[in-house]
Structure formats: C-alpha cells, structure tokens
C-alpha cells in the first residue's frame, strides 16, 4: 500500500499540461493492431497497467509487440494467424481488457482461459458472455459462468442481431469484435449511443463497418495495419479541470485532449454548472477530434445529471460529485447504476470519502444527491483501490482545511501514472 498525506493547499492552479493518452483508445489500438495484417505504429499510447494487460494478452497469442514508453509497434500476420496461448491470460484490474478480449477470444478457433485480480474477479461478465454464446462460443466461468476465471472455446461463430440491454460501450465492442470472425453481418443496436471508439477504429483498419443511427453493422473482412495517434484522455483531464473549477483564482489549459462527442459529458456538465471553459485548436487526428481546453475559476451552481448524458461521463461522475460539493444549491445524479459495478461500488465509495471530508450528500439506488456548498475539512479516507476515487480525493485535498490522508494511491498508475507530477506542475503562488 502507498499511503499519501496531503497538507492543506491555499494557492491557485495555473499553467499548461498534456494528459496521458486515452485509455479506451489505447486498448483498442492494441486490439486492432494485433488483429490486422502488417505493422501498426501507435503514438501517445497510455503506458498504464490496464493497457499493458491488453499487450500481454496478444503477446500470449503470438503477436510481436514492441513498446518504447508511449510508442508501440505491432507486427501481426492478421486475426486468422493468432495462436493458442499455453498459459492462462491475466487481465489484471482491467475491465476493458477482459470484456473486449472475451469478444475476440470468442472468434478464435482454440481454447483459452483468463483470470483477473480480486477486484476484476467480482465484476460481472455475463453481459458479454450471453451474446457471444448466442453467436456460438462455448464459455464457462465461476458462479454459473458469469465471473472470471473464464474458459473460452471459440470459432465457428454465426452473426446475430443484438439489442444491448445495458448502456455499455464495452458490451457493444465485445459483440462487434466477435462479429469480425462471424459468418454474415452482425447487427448491434443500443438504446443510447455510447462511446464509439471501436467503430472509428474499425473503419481506420479497413473493417466492414457501417453505422446507422443507434445501430452498428459489422462483417467478416480482413483488417490492415495503420498508424494511430492516441489523443489525451478526457477522463484523465477531468481531474485537473475539476481542480481549477473549485480552487478560486485558478486558470489552466490542457492540450490535445480527445473531444469525441460520446465522451464530452464532463464538459457539458461543468458548463451546465456555470464553469468558464473554452475550446481551441480543434482538429481531427486518426479519426478522433482533439483540441485544447482552458478553464478559469468561476462560482458554480447545482444541476441535474441524468438520462442520455450518463454514458458520456460515467467515469467522471466521482470527480463531478466533488465539484458539486462546491456548487451553490443541489446537484442530483440519476440513472448511474453502472457506477456500482465498477472497480468498486463508486456510489458508496464517493459518498464515504466525501462525507469523511465534511461534504453533505446522500446516495440513491442509481446515483447521489449532493448539497452545496460544503467547506471540506480533512481526515483519513479510503481509495478502495480505485484509481478514480484516489484521484478525486487528491483533488478534494486542494480545498480542504486540514490534512487529508489517503490510505492507498497505488491504483492511480492504472490510468494516469504521472498524475501527482502533473498536479504539482499546476500548483503555484498567485
């Protein structure tokens, strides 16, 4: 365990920084580069523990992957040339690796077993397993097949038409990945559009993908290597953005952030609360929009966050809850039951941490009600071994009156290895 003691901070945040590469896109770049025929070069790859698990998975199946910090080179003979791993594949703490790779393993004509760390082992996989079983994959796992460890015997898949019962880009992506190996055209329809990085990357690698409204069609075609630039992760950018939003006098710019409209809910939520945010230098790179975000401190007001915006900011809700403690009035978060199925039950983890620091909030079945404004005090808090909770509590310490002690910050390396270094660069005397 790596305990962190944070003393009260009384200055502003100012300056510029670039956050690490997008975690979701880094995972997918590894997956598609490994399934494609040829040499794929990835730049600005997120060199975090979660994404490294995706690299390990394909190395175990015979793909040559070389990494130099944030640059990755993949040499592959294509999706039909992968080989059966001789040992179980370890997914670590990565829910993205687990769920997307189960879609890939469903299409491969051999036997594979996979497992994860204690946190991943209690996260449900049945939402992915059910559709790939419908396509013909044979699977078995703990608790009647719904949890890791998991065994998969893939191959000989048939196409299906599948309507997602949950708002989940991971489930959508797993079915689409399995569809790359299936006979015919696989059709996936979602109730609300979720992050579309998989569809964008499929198109970049030459897949037979078509998008019509809320429905995606995928056919079995060869993939061909291409180079990928990974934009800055807006989920990581959310933490310094939030810091500047709640620390009076702050002004920061975060450069080259991914601005995919299925991911920009954090910007919309902050704007609805009255935040002063501007976007500049917009462009499209590797099929993804990017730009620079500048935020200047401004007093905030409460808001309601619900419905179709939830999939666009599901990972940012813990830090939004912190921001809401500093907004005048009441902030209500609804329709976010997925938070209970993350690395930890994030609804309860957020509530426990913020209450210990003096915030006034209550939990509901699918969200929270946060009453502002609260003067945060200090105390001992738990990250619950969850990177987003650890970073949220660190940002909370910026406005606390007393010392904040976080029990374990080691999980931060999963998504933002340089988080503490970057935060230090923004701290300065007004």
N, C-alpha and C positions, 0 to 999 in steps of 0.2 A: 504494500500500500504506500502511496505517496501523498502524505498529508500536506496541506498548504495553509499557511497563516497569512491573512491579508489585513494589513493595517488600514485604518480609515484614510480615504483619499479625498483631498479638498481642492484639487485643481481641475482644470478643464482637459478635454481630449482634443487634440488638433494634429493635423498632418495628413499624409497620404500613405496608402499601403495597397498591396495586392494580396488578396486572399488565395489560398491554395486552389488547385484545380477542382472542378466539380466532381463530387464523389459518384453520383449517379452516372455521369457521362464517362468517368474513368473506368468504372466497372464494365460498361457496355463497349467501350473501345477495346478493352482486353478480350471480351467475349467475341465480338465480331471480327477483330483482327485474327483471332485464333481459328475462327470458322472459315475465314476467307483464304483463297489461294493466292500466295505471293507474300510480299514483305510490306508490313504496315509499320509506320513510324508514328508514335504518339508523343506529343509535346505538352508540357504543363500537366502531366499525369499527377494525380494525388498520391503521393508516396506515404499513404497511411495504412494502418494494419488491415482495415477492411478490404481495401482494394488489392493488397498483396495476397489475400486469400484467393482472389479470382485468378491471379497469375499462377499461384501454386496449383490450382485445380487443373489448368490446362497444361502446365508442365508435366503433371502426373499422367496426362494422356498423350504425351509425346511431342508437344508443340515447343519449338525453340523460342524462348523469350529472354531477351537481354535488357537489363534495366540499369540506367545511369541516373540516379536521383529522379528527376521529373521527366526524363526522356526514356521511352521504351521502344524497343524494336522487336517485332514479332515476325518470325518466318514460319509459315504454315503451308502444308500441301492441301489444305481445304477441309471442310467439315466431314467428308467421307473417308478421310485418312487418319482420323484420331484413333488411338489405340487404347485397349482396355487397361486401366490402372491396376497395378499389382498390389496396392495397399489402399485402405480406406482414405478418402479425401477429407481433409479437415477444413471446415468453413469458419472456424474461429467464432467471432461475435457477429459475423456479417449476415444479416437477414437478406440483403440484396443478393449476395453471392449464393446463398442457399436457395432462394426461391427461383432466381433466374437460371441457376445451374440445373435445378431439377427439370426445368423445361428442356434444356439442352440434353441432359442425360436420358430423358425420355425418348429422344430420337436416335440415340447411338446404339448400334446393334451388339451390345455387350453388357456385362454385369458390373455394377458399381455400388459401393457402399460409401456413405458420407455421414459425418457427425460434426458437432459443434461444441462450443464451450458451454458451461452450465446455463448461461443466460439464453443462448440460442436454442438450447435443448428444450426449453419450456415455451418457445414461441410457436404458434400453430402453423403447420404446413399443409393441412388438409385443403385449404382454399386453392392451393396449387395442385395437389395430388388428385383431387376429384376430376378436373378437366383433362389432365394428361392420362388418367386411367381411361376416360371416355375415348381418348384417341388411340388406346391400345397398349400403353405402357403398363408393365407389371411392377408394382411397388409394394413394399411392406415397411412398417416402422413401428415405433413404440406407441402404446396407447391406441391400438387398433389402426395403426398406420398413419396417425395424424401428426406425429412428432419425430424429430431426429432422435437417435440414429435412424437412417433410412437406407433401404436397399432398392435399387432400380435395375430392372432388366428391360432395356429399351429396344427400339427398332420396330419396323413394320407398322408405322403409325398411319392412321387414316385422318382425314380432315374432319373438322366439326364446325358447327355454328354455335358459338357460346356467348351468352349474355352474362356479364360479370355481376355476381350477387353483392359484391363489395366494391367500394371506390378504392381501387388499388392498382397503381402502375406496375407493381411487382407481379401481380397475378396476370394482368394483361400481357406483360412482357414474357412471362413464362409460357403462356399459350402460344404467343406469336413465335417464340423461339422453337417450340415443338413443331409449329406449323412449317418451319423451314425444312423439316425432314418428312413431312406427311404427304401422302398421295392426295392430289386435288388442292382445292383452295380452302384455307381455314379462315373463318369469319369470327371476329371478336367485337362485340358491342358493349359499350359501357354506358351507365346511366348518366354519369357526369364525366367530362373529359379530364383525364389525369395527365401527369407529365408525359410528354411524347418523345422523349429522347430515343427510345427504342425505334420508333417509326422513322425518325430523322436519320438515325444511323443505319438502319436497314436500307434506306434509299441511297445513302452515301456509298454503301458497299455493294450496290447493284442488285439488291433483293427485289423480288416481285411483289412489292408492297403498294397498296392503294388505300387511301383514307377518304371516306365519305361521311362527313358529319361525325357522329359518335361511333362509327363502325370502321374497323381496320380489316383489310383482306391481305393474306399472305400466301404465296405459293412456293413450291419447292424449286428453287433455282440456285445455281452456284453463286457464291459470293467472291468478289475480287478485291484484293487489298487496296487500301487507300491511306493517305496520311490524315491524321486527326489532331487538331488543336483543341485542348480542353479549356473552356472558359473558367474564370474564377467562380467558385461555388457560392451562390447566393445564400445558401443555408449557413455557410460559414460567415459570410458578410453580415448576416443578421445580427451577430453579436456585437461587433464594433458599431454598427448602425444603431443598435439599441442603446449602447453606452452613450453615444453622442446625443441621442434623443432624450436622455434622462439626466445627464450631467450638465448643469447650467453653464452657458458660455461656450460650449463645445462647437467645433466645426471640423469635419473630416471629409476626405474623399477616398473612395475605394475604386480602384481602376480595374478595367477589363473584367467586369462581373457578368456572368450569364444572365440574360434578360428574357429567356424563354417565357412566353405568356402563360404557360402552365405552371410556372414556378414563382411568379412575381406577386403572390398574395401578401408577402411580408411588406412590400412597398405599398400596396393598396391599403392594407390595414393601418400602417403608420400614417399614410395620407388622410385616411378617414378620422384618425385621432388628432389631426391638425399638424402633423410634422412638416417641416420645411425640407423637402427633398427635391433635388434637380438631377436630371439625367443628361449626360453629354457624351460626345464622341461615339455615337451609336454606329455599329457596323455588324455585318454577318460574317462569321468565320466557321468553316467546317459545318455549315448548315445551321449554326446556332447564333442568335443575336447576342451581342455583348455591348457594354457601354460602361461609363464611369458614373458612380453615384456619389453625390455630395449632399450631406445632411448638416443642417445648422440647428442648434438647440432652439426649441420653441415650446411654450407651455402646451400641454396636451389635454384632450378631453376623452371621456369614455366612449365606447362604441359597442356595437353588436357584431359578432363574427360568427357566421353560420352559413349553411347551405353550400352552394357550389364553390365558394371560395376556399372551403376547408381543404380539399385535396391540393390546392395551390400553396398552402402554408402549414401543412400538418406537422412538419419537422420544426417549424419556427414557433409553434404555439407556446412552448415553455418560455422562450425569451419574450414573446408578446405578453404573456401573463405578468412578467416582471415589469415591463413598460406600463402595463395597465395599473399597477400599484401606484404609479406616479401621475396618472391622468385624473383630472377632476371628474367626479361622478362615477358611474358604474359601467364596467365592461362585462359583457356576457358572451361566453364562448359556448356554442352548441354544436351538435352533430359531429363531435370529435371523439366518438367512442374508440376509434382506432388507436388513440393515444394509450389506451390501457393495454395494448398488445405490442408495444414497442420493446426496447431493451429492458425496460421496467414499466410498471404502470405509471406513465408520466403524469397523469392527472393527480394521483395521490402523491407522487414524488415532488412535483412542483408545489402542491399545496403545503406539504410538510415543511419543505425548505423555506418557502416564503413566510409561512406563519412563524417559524422559529426566528426569523429576522424582523418580525413585527408587522407583517402585512395582514390585511383584513380580507379574507376570501373564503368562499365555501365551494365545495365540489358538488357536481351533479353526476348523473349516470353517464352523460356524454360530454361533459365539459366543466366549466367553472364560472362562478360569479365573483368578480374582483371589485372591491370597493376602494376607490382612491379618494384623496391621496394619503399615502401612508409614509411616515418617517421611519425608515428602516433602522434597526438598532445594530445587532450583531449576535454572534453566538456560534455554537458548533452545529454544523449541518452535514447532511449526507448526500453524496452524489449518486448513490445507489448503483455505482459502477456504470453510469450512463454519461457518455461524453457531453450530450446536450444539457443535461442537468448540471454537470460540473462547470461548464462554461457560463450557463445562466447565473449560477451562484457567484461566480467570479465577477461578472458584470454587476451583480447586486452589491457587491462589496464596495463599488465605487461611490455609492451614495449612502453607505451605512455609517452610523455614528461611532460604532465600536468595531473591534476586531472580528473578522469572520474567519472561522476555521473550517475548511472543507476536508472531510475525512480521507478522500482518495481522489486524485486528479489523473491517475494513470490512463484512464479511458479516453482522455482528450486526444491522445495520439491516434485514435481510430480515424478521426476525420480532419483534425486541424493540429498537426504536430507542432507548428510554430505559433500557436495561439498566444501563449504567455509572452513570447518575444515580441510579437506584433502589438500586443496591448501595451507593452512597455514603450514602444516607439511612439504611441499616441499620447502618452502621459507627459505633460509639460506644465510649466508655470505660466499662468495667464499674464 
